[in-house]
Amino acid sequence: MQKPPVPELTETALFLDIDGTLVEHAAHPDAVIVPPALPGILGDLNRKLDGAVAFVTGRNLAMVERLFGQTGLAAAGTFGIERMLGDELESGHEAAAAVTPVFTELEKRFSQTKGVYFEYKGPVLAVHTRAAPEALPAVIAACRNTLTRLPAGYRLLEGHAGAEFLPEGATKSAAIAWFMSRPPFRGRIPVFLGDDTSDEIGFEWTNRNSGISVRIGPEIQTQAHHTLRTVTDVHDWLTRLARSG
Ligand SMILES: O=P(O)(O)OC[C@H]1O[C@H](O[C@H]2O[C@H](CO)[C@@H](O)[C@H](O)[C@H]2O)[C@H](O)[C@@H](O)[C@@H]1O
C-alpha cells in the first residue's frame, strides 16, 4: 500500500482518529502523551483548511479537551454519539440511564482483577485489559453474555486489549457523514486517518465518497487505500500538509 498524497488544502476535509493515530497507545487511557507541538500543528491546519478538521474518536469530548486543550477543532466523540461543530453540540447521553446498571454489574465481576479498567462514556462502556492481557478471554466472554441484556441494536466491539459496548448508530462513518453534510466540510474531499477495527467502517465510507483513507500501523487486511506506518509518520505527514499551504 502507498503513502497518502498531500492533498490540496482548500479542497480537503480532514478526519482524525486519536489513539494509535495521533498519540501512541499506553497501558491506561489517561497515560497517553500528547506531544507538546501537536495541538499547535492541528490548530494551524484547522485555520488553513478553513475549519474543516475534526477529531473522530471513541473517546468522549471531555477527554479530548483534557488531552488536547481548546484547539478549536470540530469533534465527534464516543464514536459519534457526541458531535461538536462551532456552537452546535449534539449528545445522546440520556440513553445511559437504562444501561449503566448492567455495566456496573459487569464491573463488579472484575473488581478483584488487577489491571482491568472500566471507562464509562454515557451509553458506551469500554472495558480495558491492556494492563492485564491474561484477563482478556474472561473479559470478552463476560462481555458477550452481558450484550444479551442490553437494548436491541447494541453491539460489542472486540479488540486485542479489551472491548466496547456501542449502541446502534454509534459509528465513525455516521460521524464523518454528519460533518460532510455541513459547512465548512461540505463539498470537500474527505481524508480519514485511523488505526483500528472501529475505523474500518470510516475507511469504507471515505472510499465510497471518493476520499482518501489512511490506515496507521503495519500492513494488515484493511479497507484503507493508503498507509502510514507509525504515529510519528502521521505527525510528519500533518506537518507537511500544513506547510504545503
Ligand atoms: O477512536 P480512538 O481515538 O482510537 O479511541 C479508541 C479508544 O481509545 C482509548 O482506548 C485505547 O487507548 C488506550 C490508550 O492507549 C489504551 O489503554 C486502550 O487499550 C485502547 O483501547 C480510549 O480509552 C477509549 O475510550 C476509546 O474508545
The ligand as an SDF file (V2000), in Angstrom:
LIG
                    3D

 27 28  0  0  0  0  0  0  0  0999 V2000
  -11.1410    6.0860   18.2710 O   0  0  0  0  0  0  0  0  0  0  0  0
   -9.8750    6.2960   19.0450 P   0  0  0  0  0  0  0  0  0  0  0  0
   -9.4530    7.7210   19.1200 O   0  0  0  0  0  0  0  0  0  0  0  0
   -8.7790    5.3920   18.5720 O   0  0  0  0  0  0  0  0  0  0  0  0
  -10.2380    5.8440   20.5350 O   0  0  0  0  0  0  0  0  0  0  0  0
  -10.4630    4.4530   20.7990 C   0  0  0  0  0  0  0  0  0  0  0  0
  -10.3990    4.2040   22.2960 C   0  0  0  0  0  0  0  0  0  0  0  0
   -9.1540    4.7840   22.7310 O   0  0  0  0  0  0  0  0  0  0  0  0
   -8.8570    4.6750   24.1300 C   0  0  0  0  0  0  0  0  0  0  0  0
   -8.5760    3.3280   24.4310 O   0  0  0  0  0  0  0  0  0  0  0  0
   -7.4810    2.8160   23.6960 C   0  0  0  0  0  0  0  0  0  0  0  0
   -6.2990    3.5720   24.0070 O   0  0  0  0  0  0  0  0  0  0  0  0
   -5.8370    3.4610   25.3790 C   0  0  0  0  0  0  0  0  0  0  0  0
   -4.6280    4.3600   25.4970 C   0  0  0  0  0  0  0  0  0  0  0  0
   -3.6460    3.9670   24.5710 O   0  0  0  0  0  0  0  0  0  0  0  0
   -5.4900    2.0000   25.6760 C   0  0  0  0  0  0  0  0  0  0  0  0
   -5.0670    1.8760   27.0190 O   0  0  0  0  0  0  0  0  0  0  0  0
   -6.7080    1.1100   25.3970 C   0  0  0  0  0  0  0  0  0  0  0  0
   -6.3040   -0.2680   25.4780 O   0  0  0  0  0  0  0  0  0  0  0  0
   -7.2510    1.3550   23.9860 C   0  0  0  0  0  0  0  0  0  0  0  0
   -8.4680    0.6380   23.7970 O   0  0  0  0  0  0  0  0  0  0  0  0
   -9.9830    5.2270   24.9610 C   0  0  0  0  0  0  0  0  0  0  0  0
   -9.7400    4.9710   26.3140 O   0  0  0  0  0  0  0  0  0  0  0  0
  -11.3440    4.6790   24.5280 C   0  0  0  0  0  0  0  0  0  0  0  0
  -12.3600    5.3940   25.2070 O   0  0  0  0  0  0  0  0  0  0  0  0
  -11.5280    4.8860   23.0280 C   0  0  0  0  0  0  0  0  0  0  0  0
  -12.7730    4.3530   22.5960 O   0  0  0  0  0  0  0  0  0  0  0  0
  1  2  2  0
  2  3  1  0
  2  4  1  0
  2  5  1  0
  5  6  1  0
  6  7  1  0
  7  8  1  0
  7 26  1  0
  8  9  1  0
  9 10  1  0
  9 22  1  0
 10 11  1  0
 11 12  1  0
 11 20  1  0
 12 13  1  0
 13 14  1  0
 13 16  1  0
 14 15  1  0
 16 17  1  0
 16 18  1  0
 18 19  1  0
 18 20  1  0
 20 21  1  0
 22 23  1  0
 22 24  1  0
 24 25  1  0
 24 26  1  0
 26 27  1  0
M  END
$$$$
